[in-house]
C-alpha cells in the first residue's frame, strides 16, 4: 500500500492523487486561478505555481492532473506540449467547490 517515503503506491481516491504528488495541492490552487481561455507550457505552469519545473516533471504532477481532469493536454507534432484548465470537468468543479467552502469556513472562524 505505501511506497518508500510514506506515499501511496496507488491513487484509487481523489485525495490519494493529491497526496501522491508533493506539490499537487499547490498546483491545483494555481489551476483554480488561471485564465481558462489560455494555454500554458510546463514552464509557465511551474512559474505560476512557484514550483520548480524539475519537481513537476520528475514526479509526474502535470500528467496526473491531466488524468484526473483538472488539466487538458494539447500535443502537436514538433511543438511544445501545452496545457489548459479543464473547467468543465467534475474534478475542477469539486476543487472549486472545496476552495470556496474552505474560504467560507475560514471567514466564519475568524
Secondary structure as UniProt FT lines:
FT   HELIX           4..6
FT   HELIX           14..19
FT   TURN            22..23
FT   HELIX           24..31
FT   TURN            32..33
FT   TURN            36..37
FT   HELIX           42..49
FT   HELIX           53..59
FT   HELIX           61..68
FT   STRAND          71..74
FT   TURN            77..78
FT   STRAND          82..85
FT   TURN            87..88
FT   HELIX           90..109
//
